[in-house]
Amino acid sequence: PGRCPPTARAPAPAPAPSEPSSSVHRPGAPGLPVPSVPGRRRFPQALIVGVKKGGTRALLEFLRLHPDVRALGSEPHFFDRCYERGLAWYRSLMPRTLDGQITMEKTPSYFVTREAPRRIHAMSPDTKLIVVVRNPVTRAISDYAQTLSKTPGLPSFRALAFRHGLGPVDTAWSAVRIGLYAQHLDHWLRYFPLSHFLFVSGERLVSDPAGELGRVQDFLGLKRVVTDKHFYFNATKGFPCLRKAQGGSRPRCLGKSKGRPHPRVPQAVVQRLQEFYRPFNRRFYQMTGQDFGWG
């Protein structure tokens, strides 16, 4: 799954249900408390567990507009790459929250990591799980585009997606395998009931961000604070951006890597992949009770 990302924060000394904040005393000056940062570090009550190139970063940034959401900015990869560091270390990464606030993090690779559901369930069987899904064909092309930007000498999308020219689809390639949502969800449902999941449409997150955010806020038990007044559509990038907050400097869009142009993929390749994914998509619709309209 890759390496555990380095972090500057030292691990917490012992795993406890939560780490209360209290006044600390200056050495040698008993009775003179120094006010500490309010709140305490808690394990996340909700996780964005997938999927890569589905729109998880956009969803997290949109959710962070909510005053009752505190989220880790980076992907900690705890349940896939860093599990041996322990739960105390994991909790030490989290932002402090006040009572009534929700702690969140997002690591899209959790959804396709076999050990992740069991490990998350061991932390808390009440964890709420958010999965942002997108048409698996466009998701695979977007995944390829990201890899190509870092590895310019990569073979063509077609060469990686199929064995022997336009032979069988190569499900060993991660860009293809991630899109088999029904298979991944099957494994998660061994540990969590369907009611613990919210499946967010990556397409609707672009076309109707306020509508999808409304569903997410309801799922998390939050007031609908983030609404259509927070968004405007950036025609250049082709997706929504956040309007500037009161007192803020300027509108906020995601980084330059987001909304990068996709390489041209032959229509025959796209069609073959659509046919390949169709039965998996239909099964996913049946499992979730949602038709995402991918065909």
Secondary structure, DSSP 8 states (H G I E B T S, - for coil): -------SS---SS--S-B----EE-TT-TT-EE---SSEE---SEEEEE-TTTTHHHHHHHHTTSTTEEE-SS---TTTT-GGG-HHHHHHHS-EE-TT-EEEEE-GGGGG-TTHHHHHHHH-TT-EEEEEE--HHHHHHHHHHHHHHH-TT---HHHHHBSTTTSSB-TTSHHHHTT-HHHHHHHHTTTS-GGGEEEEEHHHHHH-HHHHHHHHHHHTT----S-GGGEEEETTTTEEEE---TT-SS-B---TTTT-------HHHHHHHHHHHHHHHHHHHHHHT---S--
